[in-house]
C-alpha cells in the first residue's frame, strides 16, 4: 500500500515538473513576443501564434 502512494506521488511530481517547464517555455516566448521590435523584422519567428 505504501508503495502505491509513493508511486502516485512520483507520477504527480513528474506531471508538475513537466507542466512548470512548459509554463516557463510559454512565458519566455510570450515575453519575447511582447518585447519584439516594432518594425516587424522579428514577426517571422511568431507565425505560430497567427
C-alpha positions as CSV (number, residue, x, y, z in Angstrom):
1,X,0.0,0.0,0.0
2,X,2.8,2.4,0.9
3,X,4.5,1.6,-2.4
4,X,1.3,2.6,-4.3
5,X,1.3,6.0,-2.5
6,X,5.0,6.5,-3.3
7,X,4.3,5.7,-7.0
8,X,1.3,8.1,-7.2
9,X,3.3,10.9,-5.6
10,X,6.2,10.3,-8.0
11,X,3.8,10.4,-11.0
12,X,2.2,13.6,-9.7
13,X,5.7,15.1,-9.2
14,X,6.7,14.3,-12.8
15,X,3.5,15.9,-14.1
16,X,4.1,19.0,-12.0
17,X,7.7,19.3,-13.3
18,X,6.6,18.9,-17.0
19,X,3.8,21.5,-16.5
20,X,6.1,24.0,-14.9
21,X,8.7,23.5,-17.7
22,X,6.0,24.1,-20.3
23,X,4.8,27.2,-18.5
24,X,8.3,28.7,-18.3
25,X,8.8,28.0,-22.1
26,X,5.4,29.6,-22.9
27,X,6.2,32.6,-20.7
28,X,9.6,33.2,-22.3
29,X,8.0,33.0,-25.8
30,X,5.3,35.5,-24.9
31,X,7.8,37.8,-23.2
32,X,9.9,37.8,-26.4
33,X,6.7,38.4,-28.5
34,X,5.7,41.3,-26.3
35,X,9.1,42.9,-26.5
36,X,9.7,42.3,-30.2
37,X,10.8,45.2,-32.4
38,X,8.0,47.4,-33.7
39,X,9.2,47.3,-37.3
40,X,8.0,43.7,-37.8
41,X,11.5,42.4,-38.6
42,X,11.1,39.6,-36.0
43,X,7.5,38.7,-36.9
44,X,8.5,35.6,-38.9
45,X,9.5,34.0,-35.6
46,X,5.9,34.3,-34.4
47,X,3.9,32.9,-37.3
48,X,3.0,30.1,-34.9
49,X,0.6,32.4,-33.0
50,X,-1.4,33.6,-36.0
